Amino acid sequence: MAGQHPGSTAVRLLTREDAWRLARDARLAALQDAPESLLPTDPHESTWNEDSWRRSFKTGLWVVARTDRMTVGLARLTEEAKGRPHVESVWTHPRHRRGRIASRLIQRLLHEVHDHDVFVWVLDPNPAAIRLYESLHFERTDVRQKLHPSGRVEEQLRLSAALLPS
C-alpha cells in the first residue's frame, strides 16, 4: 500500500462495493482458520456469489487490516433486529495475533457509531475475546443465548454510547 511502512499494518474501512473480494477472501480465511470461534451465515458464505457479497456492504460495514502483502484482520458492524449496532466477524490472522489488530479493527468500526450502545456476541468459551472486548470498555450483560442446532452458547457484551470515541 502506498505510504505504508514495510511491515506495518493499515486498518481501513471498505467503502466501495468493488472491495467485496477483500471482505470475501478475509471472511473465508477466518472461517477456515477459526470455525470454532466464528459462526458462518446460513447459507454459508462459501456459497455466496458476487451479488451476495456486494449486498453485504448494504447491510453492514466491513473493515480490514492489511500489510503490504495480505489481509491480516477483519471485522464487521451490522444492526441487530432491534436496530442496535452489533460488532461481528472479528478475526486476526494467526501469525498476527496479540498485536492489537482486533482492537484497532473494532475501534475503527466504533468511530462509525453515534448515540447508540454497541453490542457483540461472543461464543462460549472464548476468554481471549472477552478480555479483548473488556479492554475496549464493553461490559458483560449477563444475557446468554443457546444457538440452534449446534447447542452452543454465546454471551452478549455491551459498550455504552457514552464511551464511544468522538
Beta strands, then each sheet from edge to edge (+ up, - down):
strand 1: 10-14
strand 2: 60-66
strand 3: 71-79
strand 4: 85-92
strand 5: 118-123
strand 6: 139-146
strand 7: 153-159
sheet 1: 1+ 2- 3+ 4- 5- 7+ 6-
end
